């Protein structure tokens, strides 16, 4: 199944989203910040889907995420 990179700083929401997506067979990788998400990407993670808290995304990072 597809892999998901979930970037969410709220622990309760992150747990709920992960449980829901995992229940449908998705392989969910969690990050609590953009820095942690970038670390996962630099380590070689290539997610099929990116889900992020819109409040965490700064305009200067949008181009990096799209690439």
N, C-alpha and C positions, 0 to 999 in steps of 0.2 A: 504494500500500500504506500501511498505518498508520505513523504516526510514534511513536517511542519516546523517552522521556527516561530515560536510564540514569544513575543517581547511584551511583557506586562509587569509593572512594578507592584501591583496590588496582589498580595498573596492569595486572597480568597478567590478573586477572579481567575488568576492563573491556575489555581487548583481545579476550579470548576471547568474551565475551558479544556485543560489537559485531560481531565477525566472523561469529559464528553467526547472529545476527538479520539482519545485512545479506545473508547468503547466502540467506535466505528472502525477501528483498525489502523488509524493514523499513527505514525511514529513521531511523537511530539518532542521537540527539543526546546527547553525553557531558557529564557534569559530575563533577568530582572531589570536590565538597563541596555541602552544602545551599545555601550562599551562592551558589555558581556556578549551581546549579539555579534558584534564585530569580531570579538575574540573567537567565537565559535566558527564564524565564516573564515577567518584566517587559518584556523586549524583544519580546514578542508570541508566543513559542512556545506553541502549544496542542497538547500531545501527546495521542495517543489512548491511550497506555499509559505508565504510570509504573512503573519498576523501580528500587528503591533498596536499598542496604545497610541492613539494619535497625539496625545499630549506629550509623549516622549520624543516624537519626531521633530527635529529642528530642521528648518529649511536647508541648512548647509549639508545635512546628511541625506537628503532626498536623492540627489544624483548618485551617491555611493550605493544606496539601496537598489536603485533601478539598474545600475550596472551589474 
